[in-house]
Amino acid sequence: MAEPLRVVVTGAAGQIAYSLLYIVAKGDVFGPNQPIILHLLDIPPMMGVLEGVVMELADCALPLLHGVVPTDDPAVAFKDVTAAFLVGAMPRKQGMERKDLLSANVKIFKVQGEALDKYAKKDVKVLVVGNPANTNALICSRYAPSIPKENFTAMTRLDQNRAQAQIAAKLGVPVRQVSNLIIWGNHSSTQFPDASHALVNINGANTAVVEAIKDAAWLNSVFVETVQKRGAAVINARKMSSAMSAAKAASDHMRDWFLGTEDGRFVSMGVISDGSYCAPKDVIFSFPVTIKCGKWKIVQELGITDFARKLLDATGKELEEERQEAIQIIEA
Ligand SMILES: NC(=O)c1ccc[n+]([C@@H]2O[C@H](COP(=O)([O-])OP(=O)(O)OC[C@H]3O[C@@H](n4cnc5c(N)ncnc54)[C@H](O)[C@@H]3O)[C@@H](O)[C@H]2O)c1
């Protein structure tokens, strides 16, 4: 059997982690033959709760789980890790301005970037889930200069999965038959869920989703808004934010990054922008990517309509503003 991989999950006592740890520990992310050691980071007041999570992981009796390291010390949490799920973040509280949220979180991600730089493996793959995910990932990368920028990503897979589910429901087909939905830009309400390159497999043949749905107005309005506002709809109904679906998306993202995307399919990930599709450079922008041998590549030369261009520009502008605010906060 392979040597165990060390995998850190931050915010390990929180609600997303509660679903994510089980998915990771049972082998859905790194494969059924890959043992893992889970490093669980949370803040000191949560150590009691974390102890309960550790007990439950033991009680799951999972054959691939070769060890669990609960801690409130980033130096211990990030030591020798090959994969990092950065879920822990300061949640938005009532009356909190967006700037206050950004301020609290960029400081957390600066500390975690420094710890990754110092203690993690140099090829560590980092997925930021905690919001604002794109800008947190950018700050984290800035403070981990010895790790390639390509190794810092932000999660837009939940938005992609939501988009895929909406299209499948509209067409009345299983989700598996729908592919190549794109989420462009920021994981925020300015994100652009784009179905114009999506495919649906009907009776073994691929058809463009646009052709199958034949309702451009629905695709440009109801579909886009439903995906953009899905997080808020879940909070309204559940009184808590998406957790099971966020955990599933985080595991999808990391699995594809480690094990590769299927031929003919692409997925969306927030990655360091090289200016593809005229997106601003050096922000973490969600693009369609394919992955081989642990390396992602932005899918090129997809057509961009005038409608799409406007939305791509708006989400890019928001990311530039967030970057500027974050840098001001951190350098103050
Ligand atoms: N990118 C996405 O698609 C997506 C989707 C859903 C949620 N989120 C975000 O994920 C984050 C976590 O959500 P949740 O529902 O699990 O929240 P939660 O409040 O249940 O859990 C967060 C945990 O993080 C911990 N934490 C806070 N600061 C920390 C630090 N410095 N180091 C380590 N741990 C720390 C908290 O103590 C808590 O246990 C939130 O920021 C949420 O907005 C992102």
The ligand as a Gaussian input file, in Angstrom:
#p B3LYP/6-31G(d) Opt

LIG

0 1
 N      -16.632000      28.623000      -1.824000
 C      -17.847000      28.145000      -1.574000
 O      -18.549000      27.695000      -2.495000
 C      -18.432000      28.104000      -0.180000
 C      -19.645000      27.446000       0.045000
 C      -20.171000      27.400000       1.314000
 C      -19.491000      28.012000       2.355000
 N      -18.326000      28.673000       2.122000
 C      -17.573000      29.312000       3.214000
 O      -16.870000      28.285000       3.934000
 C      -16.565000      28.770000       5.229000
 C      -16.889000      27.737000       6.279000
 O      -18.265000      27.475000       6.307000
 P      -18.931000      26.589000       7.468000
 O      -20.383000      26.548000       7.161000
 O      -18.178000      25.344000       7.682000
 O      -18.715000      27.568000       8.705000
 P      -18.687000      27.212000      10.267000
 O      -18.803000      28.544000      10.945000
 O      -19.625000      26.115000      10.597000
 O      -17.208000      26.642000      10.472000
 C      -16.077000      27.441000      10.320000
 C      -15.032000      26.926000      11.272000
 O      -13.826000      27.644000      11.007000
 C      -13.215000      27.863000      12.255000
 N      -12.215000      28.927000      12.137000
 C      -12.381000      30.273000      12.231000
 N      -11.188000      30.890000      12.137000
 C      -10.258000      29.925000      11.974000
 C       -8.849000      29.942000      11.847000
 N       -8.171000      31.085000      11.867000
 N       -8.200000      28.758000      11.718000
 C       -8.882000      27.592000      11.716000
 N      -10.214000      27.522000      11.853000
 C      -10.893000      28.664000      11.972000
 C      -14.365000      28.193000      13.182000
 O      -13.995000      28.050000      14.551000
 C      -15.388000      27.142000      12.750000
 O      -15.246000      25.924000      13.478000
 C      -17.324000      30.090000       5.362000
 O      -16.422000      31.153000       5.087000
 C      -18.354000      30.006000       4.266000
 O      -18.754000      31.308000       3.838000
 C      -17.778000      28.710000       0.868000

